[in-house]
Amino acid sequence: MPTLAPTPHPTSPGAAPVPSRWRRFVVGLGTRQVRPSAARVWLFTAALGCLAALIYVDGVQFLRPVASPFTVPWPLLAIAFLAVETKVILVHFRRETH
């Protein structure tokens, strides 16, 4: 079985030059640090996902739909949604825009 010679790290003296656009990806491989604020956001996102799954499995899964006196066809809902989203009204109140 043939053995493969190890390739030099891109920053070592014997390595081929790395184009500048790829340097930021190649040089930092394995040494990337996650900022604490980003880690907190990912942890919060994972916690919300777990909480949503737990609520669904525990109670929402077994609920029955509520009877409605009328039905709205989905194409009509889609057209209404399109009309509402295309005509945006900007309300300026003090220094805020809503």
N, C-alpha and C positions, 0 to 999 in steps of 0.2 A: 504494500500500500504506500503510495507516495506521501511524503510529508510536505506540508506547506510551510514556507518560511514566513516568520512573522513580519507583518508590514509595520513600518515605523509610524509612530504617532505623528499627526499632521504638523505639530509644532517642533518636532525633533529636527536636528541639523541635517539628517540625511533624507528627509521627506521632500516630496515634490511640492512646489508652491501651490497654495490653495487660493483660488480666485477670491477676491475681496467680498463678493456678495455671499459666498458660502462660508467665509471664515467665522462669522458669528455663530453659525450652527455647528461647525466641526470643532472649533477650539473649545467650546464650552460643554462638550459632551461629557456627561457623568459628573460635572461639577456644578450643575445648576441648583441654586438655592431657592426654595419657595419662601416668599415673603410672608411674615406672620399675618398680615391683613388678608392676603389671598387664601391662606390656609383656613382662616376663620370663616371666610365666605363659603369655601367648599365644605367645611364642616357643618355650617348652618344649612346649606343646600341639602346635604345628605340627611341631616336630622329632619328637615321638613319632608323629604321624600319618604323616610321611614315612618314618620307620623301619619302621612297621608295613606300609606299602605296599611298601617295598623287600623286606622279609622275605617277604611274601606272593608277590610277583612272582618272587623268586629261588628260593624253595624250597618253600613250603607249597602252592602252587598245583598242584604235580605229585605230591603225596603221595596214596597210595591209602588208603581206609578200612580199618581193622583189623577182621578178622572177629570176631564175637561169638557165644558159644554160645547166647545168648538175646536176645530183643528185648523192650523195654518199650513198650507203646502210649503215645502222647503224652497221651491223656486221664488215664491213671493217673499219669503224671509231673506233670501240671497239678494234679490233686487232692492229690498228695503235697506239692507246692510250696506250695499254699494252706494245707494243714494245718500245715506247718512254719513258714510266715511268720505265721500268725495266733496261734500259741501261742509267744510269746517268753519265754524264761527269762532273768531278770536275775541275774547272778552278781556279788556285791560282794566284791572282794578288796582289802584295805587301803583306799586312797582311790580306787579305780578301779571302774568298773562295766563289765562285758562282757556 
